[in-house]
């Protein structure tokens, strides 16, 4: 994954934010929408594209576009930076391949310890019973 190449492939659109805000919100387009075409990307290998399309399946539209929006900050510049950061975090998380778990056997001492504690619990419960009349 090459961040510089991906950064050039991003497309931004400024939109008016929703919600209350008075006169200022009606004339300023501070909300930023980022769109990224996964299939047309040159900064990702074929394997990375395949993994991203699987992992981000729910977030991609029919044209394989990833669309993210941000309207947290009041300035368009800050929202643009926030949405770029969110985009790269999303890609990093989706491309992360977890290590394979190696199954291990319990050690002999841990097995003996477990059996010993089971035996102790068994004798404790057996001692609670009334003694037989024999």
PAGULO-130693 format. One line per 3 residues: number of its first residue (from 1); their letters; for each residue x, z negated, y of N, C-alpha, C. Coordinates in nm, 4 decimals. Layout:
N
NUM) a) X Z Y X Z Y X Z Y ~ ...
! end
This chain:
134
1) xxx) 0.0852 0.0000 -0.1182 0.0000 0.0000 0.0000 0.0894 0.0000 0.1241 ~ 0.0726 0.1006 0.2083 0.1503 0.1134 0.3304 0.0603 0.0836 0.4493 ~ 0.0858 -0.0299 0.5140 -0.0026 -0.0755 0.6214 -0.0035 0.0187 0.7408
4) xxx) 0.1114 0.0757 0.7765 0.1180 0.1627 0.8936 0.0323 0.2872 0.8726 ~ 0.0419 0.3457 0.7517 -0.0349 0.4659 0.7205 -0.1836 0.4336 0.7188 ~ -0.2186 0.3208 0.6577 -0.3592 0.2806 0.6503 -0.4161 0.2535 0.7890
7) xxx) -0.3353 0.1954 0.8749 -0.3800 0.1639 1.0109 -0.4164 0.2912 1.0879 ~ -0.3426 0.4001 1.0623 -0.3717 0.5273 1.1285 -0.4988 0.5923 1.0731 ~ -0.5337 0.5577 0.9488 -0.6512 0.6172 0.8845 -0.7815 0.5473 0.9220
10) xxx) -0.7718 0.4314 0.9831 -0.8927 0.3570 1.0204 -0.9625 0.4231 1.1385 ~ -1.0945 0.4182 1.1350 -1.1731 0.4712 1.2460 -1.2553 0.3570 1.3036 ~ -1.2583 0.3485 1.4358 -1.3274 0.2395 1.5040 -1.4404 0.2941 1.5898
13) xxx) -1.5443 0.2119 1.6019 -1.6571 0.2465 1.6871 -1.7012 0.1179 1.7560 ~ -1.7190 0.1256 1.8862 -1.7647 0.0086 1.9631 -1.9158 0.0174 1.9797 ~ -1.9835 -0.0953 1.9522 -2.1289 -0.1009 1.9590 -2.1671 -0.2233 2.0415
16) xxx) -2.2881 -0.2227 2.0926 -2.3368 -0.3406 2.1642 -2.3684 -0.4502 2.0645 ~ -2.3255 -0.5698 2.0954 -2.3553 -0.6848 2.0100 -2.5021 -0.7218 2.0219 ~ -2.5531 -0.7815 1.9156 -2.6926 -0.8256 1.9172 -2.7007 -0.9700 1.9627
19) xxx) -2.8198 -1.0169 1.9863 -2.8415 -1.1574 2.0193 -2.8471 -1.1835 2.1683 ~ -2.8639 -1.3093 2.2002 -2.8769 -1.3522 2.3395 -2.7425 -1.3444 2.4096 ~ -2.7446 -1.3307 2.5411 -2.6199 -1.3276 2.6160 -2.6402 -1.2899 2.7604
22) xxx) -2.7614 -1.2625 2.7973 -2.7882 -1.2332 2.9384 -2.7506 -1.0920 2.9767 ~ -2.7165 -1.0729 3.1036 -2.6907 -0.9401 3.1569 -2.5655 -0.8762 3.0978 ~ -2.4649 -0.9572 3.0723 -2.3363 -0.9056 3.0265 -2.3487 -0.8328 2.8926
25) xxx) -2.4255 -0.8900 2.7999 -2.4351 -0.8340 2.6648 -2.5054 -0.6989 2.6646 ~ -2.5886 -0.6734 2.7643 -2.6635 -0.5476 2.7688 -2.5806 -0.4289 2.8169 ~ -2.4652 -0.4536 2.8790 -2.3869 -0.3418 2.9323 -2.2471 -0.3308 2.8719
28) xxx) -2.2078 -0.4230 2.7839 -2.0737 -0.4210 2.7269 -2.0811 -0.4002 2.5763 ~ -2.0025 -0.3060 2.5260 -1.9967 -0.2800 2.3818 -1.8783 -0.3559 2.3240 ~ -1.9006 -0.4805 2.2858 -1.7896 -0.5627 2.2372 -1.7832 -0.5694 2.0855
31) xxx) -1.8888 -0.5333 2.0155 -1.8886 -0.5342 1.8687 -1.8086 -0.4140 1.8198 ~ -1.7231 -0.4358 1.7191 -1.6390 -0.3286 1.6671 -1.6752 -0.3017 1.5217 ~ -1.6904 -0.1731 1.4893 -1.7195 -0.1313 1.3525 -1.6014 -0.0502 1.3012
34) xxx) -1.5452 -0.0932 1.1890 -1.4310 -0.0247 1.1277 -1.4825 0.0534 1.0081 ~ -1.4403 0.1784 0.9944 -1.4744 0.2550 0.8750 -1.3469 0.3124 0.8147 ~ -1.3413 0.3093 0.6830 -1.2227 0.3525 0.6092 -1.2678 0.4383 0.4922
37) xxx) -1.2173 0.5621 0.4868 -1.2505 0.6538 0.3784 -1.1513 0.6326 0.2646 ~ -1.2009 0.5757 0.1567 -1.1147 0.5399 0.0432 -1.0605 0.6640 -0.0265 ~ -1.1435 0.7654 -0.0479 -1.0992 0.8847 -0.1213 -0.9986 0.9680 -0.0420
40) xxx) -1.0103 0.9719 0.0892 -0.9225 1.0548 0.1720 -0.7928 0.9844 0.2111 ~ -0.7757 0.8622 0.1700 -0.6589 0.7839 0.2106 -0.5304 0.8367 0.1472 ~ -0.4252 0.8479 0.2290 -0.2944 0.8902 0.1783 -0.2001 0.7703 0.1626
43) xxx) -0.2401 0.6565 0.2137 -0.1567 0.5367 0.2071 -0.1731 0.4584 0.0777 ~ -0.2633 0.5043 -0.0081 -0.2882 0.4359 -0.1354 -0.2610 0.5303 -0.2516 ~ -0.2071 0.4754 -0.3600 -0.1854 0.5568 -0.4795 -0.3184 0.5755 -0.5522
46) xxx) -0.3204 0.6645 -0.6493 -0.4429 0.6917 -0.7255 -0.4876 0.5676 -0.8021 ~ -0.3905 0.4932 -0.8524 -0.4211 0.3710 -0.9270 -0.4842 0.2656 -0.8355 ~ -0.4276 0.2531 -0.7140 -0.4809 0.1571 -0.6166 -0.6215 0.1969 -0.5729
49) xxx) -0.6444 0.3260 -0.5530 -0.7775 0.3739 -0.5145 -0.8797 0.3423 -0.6230 ~ -0.8387 0.3623 -0.7478 -0.9290 0.3351 -0.8606 -0.9635 0.1871 -0.8674 ~ -0.8629 0.1024 -0.8504 -0.8857 -0.0428 -0.8543 -0.9755 -0.0877 -0.7381
52) xxx) -0.9502 -0.0328 -0.6200 -1.0309 -0.0680 -0.5038 -1.1758 -0.0219 -0.5197 ~ -1.1956 0.0965 -0.5764 -1.3327 0.1448 -0.5939 -1.4078 0.0597 -0.6958 ~ -1.3357 0.0028 -0.7920 -1.4001 -0.0879 -0.8884 -1.4299 -0.2229 -0.8253
55) xxx) -1.3308 -0.2791 -0.7564 -1.3450 -0.4139 -0.7013 -1.4406 -0.4182 -0.5818 ~ -1.4374 -0.3135 -0.4982 -1.5200 -0.3108 -0.3771 -1.6437 -0.2231 -0.3954 ~ -1.6863 -0.2088 -0.5194 -1.7986 -0.1219 -0.5524 -1.9236 -0.1527 -0.4701
58) xxx) -1.9531 -0.2803 -0.4524 -2.0732 -0.3219 -0.3793 -2.0609 -0.2998 -0.2287 ~ -1.9393 -0.2924 -0.1780 -1.9176 -0.2807 -0.0334 -1.9008 -0.1361 0.0127 ~ -1.8833 -0.0442 -0.0822 -1.8644 0.0966 -0.0470 -1.9998 0.1674 -0.0439
61) xxx) -2.0160 0.2605 0.0503 -2.1398 0.3377 0.0531 -2.1255 0.4619 -0.0357 ~ -2.2238 0.5507 -0.0329 -2.2241 0.6664 -0.1229 -2.1079 0.7625 -0.0977 ~ -2.0586 0.7669 0.0256 -1.9467 0.8557 0.0592 -1.8118 0.7871 0.0368
64) xxx) -1.8109 0.6738 -0.0291 -1.6903 0.5927 -0.0529 -1.6259 0.5471 0.0776 ~ -1.7092 0.5118 0.1737 -1.6618 0.4565 0.3006 -1.6780 0.3053 0.2974 ~ -1.5741 0.2372 0.3400 -1.5792 0.0924 0.3557 -1.6060 0.0656 0.5032
67) xxx) -1.7146 -0.0051 0.5318 -1.7517 -0.0320 0.6710 -1.7538 -0.1827 0.6943 ~ -1.6757 -0.2268 0.7935 -1.6695 -0.3678 0.8317 -1.7052 -0.3798 0.9794 ~ -1.7733 -0.4893 1.0144 -1.8109 -0.5121 1.1540 -1.7633 -0.6494 1.1986
70) xxx) -1.7379 -0.6620 1.3272 -1.6998 -0.7905 1.3835 -1.7538 -0.8032 1.5244 ~ -1.8256 -0.9131 1.5506 -1.8733 -0.9414 1.6859 -1.8567 -1.0894 1.7186 ~ -1.7528 -1.1498 1.6592 -1.7296 -1.2932 1.6775 -1.6796 -1.3265 1.8179
73) xxx) -1.5887 -1.2449 1.8681 -1.5288 -1.2725 1.9992 -1.6043 -1.1983 2.1085 ~ -1.5786 -1.2356 2.2322 -1.6467 -1.1708 2.3447 -1.5771 -1.0430 2.3876 ~ -1.4486 -1.0278 2.3514 -1.3771 -0.9074 2.3927 -1.3682 -0.8079 2.2775
76) xxx) -1.3759 -0.6820 2.3122 -1.3681 -0.5745 2.2138 -1.2309 -0.5717 2.1482 ~ -1.1266 -0.5955 2.2274 -0.9896 -0.5947 2.1760 -0.9697 -0.7020 2.0682 ~ -1.0199 -0.8211 2.0940 -1.0072 -0.9316 1.9974 -1.0883 -0.9012 1.8705
79) xxx) -1.2076 -0.8458 1.8860 -1.2893 -0.8103 1.7702 -1.2217 -0.7033 1.6845 ~ -1.1537 -0.6102 1.7505 -1.0813 -0.5055 1.6787 -0.9701 -0.5667 1.5946 ~ -0.8959 -0.6606 1.6527 -0.7877 -0.7274 1.5809 -0.8426 -0.8090 1.4632
82) xxx) -0.9535 -0.8778 1.4853 -1.0151 -0.9581 1.3786 -1.0612 -0.8713 1.2624 ~ -1.1222 -0.7576 1.2926 -1.1728 -0.6709 1.1861 -1.0571 -0.6046 1.1103 ~ -0.9465 -0.5755 1.1772 -0.8277 -0.5200 1.1094 -0.7697 -0.6244 1.0141
85) xxx) -0.7578 -0.7490 1.0621 -0.7076 -0.8571 0.9767 -0.7967 -0.8760 0.8544 ~ -0.9275 -0.8734 0.8769 -1.0237 -0.8899 0.7672 -1.0113 -0.7759 0.6659 ~ -0.9881 -0.6547 0.7159 -0.9726 -0.5367 0.6309 -0.8514 -0.5518 0.5395
88) xxx) -0.7370 -0.5913 0.5961 -0.6159 -0.6035 0.5151 -0.6249 -0.7198 0.4160 ~ -0.6913 -0.8285 0.4535 -0.7125 -0.9394 0.3597 -0.7988 -0.8945 0.2427 ~ -0.9013 -0.8161 0.2737 -0.9912 -0.7651 0.1707 -0.9165 -0.6744 0.0735
91) xxx) -0.8329 -0.5852 0.1265 -0.7544 -0.4961 0.0407 -0.6562 -0.5744 -0.0449 ~ -0.5904 -0.6707 0.0151 -0.4911 -0.7505 -0.0583 -0.5570 -0.8265 -0.1730 ~ -0.6732 -0.8843 -0.1451 -0.7447 -0.9595 -0.2476 -0.7932 -0.8682 -0.3597
94) xxx) -0.8400 -0.7492 -0.3246 -0.8912 -0.6558 -0.4250 -0.7791 -0.5955 -0.5093 ~ -0.6618 -0.5785 -0.4509 -0.5498 -0.5191 -0.5242 -0.4707 -0.6200 -0.6060 ~ -0.4967 -0.7483 -0.5862 -0.4248 -0.8529 -0.6600 -0.4610 -0.8482 -0.8079
97) xxx) -0.3601 -0.8393 -0.8926 -0.3821 -0.8388 -1.0371 -0.3394 -0.9748 -1.0912 ~ -0.4340 -1.0522 -1.1462 -0.3966 -1.1843 -1.1976 -0.3083 -1.1729 -1.3218 ~ -0.2221 -1.2731 -1.3394 -0.1341 -1.2740 -1.4555 -0.2155 -1.2968 -1.5821
100) xxx) -0.1708 -1.2372 -1.6906 -0.2365 -1.2579 -1.8195 -0.2081 -1.3991 -1.8675 ~ -0.3105 -1.4621 -1.9238 -0.2940 -1.5969 -1.9775 -0.2339 -1.5876 -2.1161 ~ -0.1273 -1.6655 -2.1376 -0.0666 -1.6703 -2.2698 -0.1267 -1.7881 -2.3453
103) xxx) -0.1977 -1.7615 -2.4552 -0.2559 -1.8733 -2.5288 -0.1463 -1.9602 -2.5918 ~ -0.1613 -2.0905 -2.5799 -0.0613 -2.1822 -2.6341 -0.1267 -2.2781 -2.7318 ~ -0.0451 -2.3316 -2.8232 -0.0945 -2.4312 -2.9182 -0.0665 -2.5696 -2.8618
106) xxx) -0.1560 -2.6653 -2.8919 -0.1265 -2.8019 -2.8472 -0.0053 -2.8573 -2.9229 ~ 0.0716 -2.9428 -2.8554 0.1899 -2.9990 -2.9195 0.1480 -3.0961 -3.0294 ~ 0.2389 -3.1213 -3.1202 0.2100 -3.2098 -3.2339 0.1756 -3.3500 -3.1849
109) xxx) 0.2488 -3.3994 -3.0843 0.2233 -3.5343 -3.0331 0.0852 -3.5443 -2.9681 ~ 0.0420 -3.4364 -2.8982 -0.0902 -3.4421 -2.8351 -0.2009 -3.4412 -2.9403 ~ -0.1801 -3.3681 -3.0496 -0.2782 -3.3670 -3.1590 -0.2871 -3.5056 -3.2222
112) xxx) -0.1682 -3.5660 -3.2494 -0.1664 -3.6996 -3.3098 -0.2307 -3.8027 -3.2177 ~ -0.2044 -3.7927 -3.0893 -0.2610 -3.8845 -2.9908 -0.4132 -3.8737 -2.9884 ~ -0.4643 -3.7488 -2.9932 -0.6092 -3.7276 -2.9927 -0.6725 -3.7862 -3.1186
115) xxx) -0.6114 -3.7615 -3.2334 -0.6664 -3.8140 -3.3601 -0.6619 -3.9660 -3.3633 ~ -0.5541 -4.0236 -3.3067 -0.5394 -4.1691 -3.3024 -0.6499 -4.2319 -3.2164 ~ -0.6784 -4.1691 -3.1005 -0.7825 -4.2223 -3.0127 -0.9205 -4.2075 -3.0770
118) xxx) -0.9414 -4.1002 -3.1519 -1.0685 -4.0819 -3.2224 -1.0861 -4.1892 -3.3304 ~ -0.9783 -4.2185 -3.3975 -0.9836 -4.3206 -3.5037 -1.0125 -4.4579 -3.4424 ~ -0.9497 -4.4867 -3.3287 -0.9705 -4.6151 -3.2612 -1.1159 -4.6278 -3.2167
121) xxx) -1.1735 -4.5215 -3.1622 -1.3132 -4.5244 -3.1209 -1.4044 -4.5432 -3.2404 ~ -1.3688 -4.4803 -3.3519 -1.4492 -4.4906 -3.4744 -1.4499 -4.6339 -3.5272 ~ -1.3327 -4.6978 -3.5307 -1.3263 -4.8356 -3.5822 -1.3964 -4.9326 -3.4873
124) xxx) -1.3868 -4.9079 -3.3569 -1.4540 -4.9932 -3.2598 -1.6056 -4.9885 -3.2815 ~ -1.6575 -4.8691 -3.3049 -1.8015 -4.8556 -3.3262 -1.8432 -4.9109 -3.4628 ~ -1.7555 -4.8973 -3.5617 -1.7864 -4.9504 -3.6961 -1.7912 -5.1030 -3.6927
127) xxx) -1.7101 -5.1644 -3.6086 -1.7076 -5.3115 -3.5981 -1.8307 -5.3674 -3.5269 ~ -1.9068 -5.2838 -3.4605 -2.0279 -5.3301 -3.3926 -2.1430 -5.3533 -3.4891 ~ -2.1359 -5.2916 -3.6038 -2.2455 -5.3038 -3.7008 -2.2459 -5.4435 -3.7627
130) xxx) -2.3637 -5.4814 -3.8118 -2.3744 -5.6108 -3.8826 -2.2987 -5.6024 -4.0146 ~ -2.2352 -5.7102 -4.0547 -2.1646 -5.7067 -4.1828 -2.2637 -5.6981 -4.2992 ~ -2.2221 -5.6319 -4.4044 -2.3116 -5.6185 -4.5206 -2.3175 -5.7516 -4.5964
133) xx) -2.4263 -5.7747 -4.6694 -2.4475 -5.9027 -4.7391 -2.3777 -5.9085 -4.8754 ~ -2.3096 -5.8082 -4.9149 -2.2423 -5.8060 -5.0451 -2.1357 -5.9102 -5.0562
! end
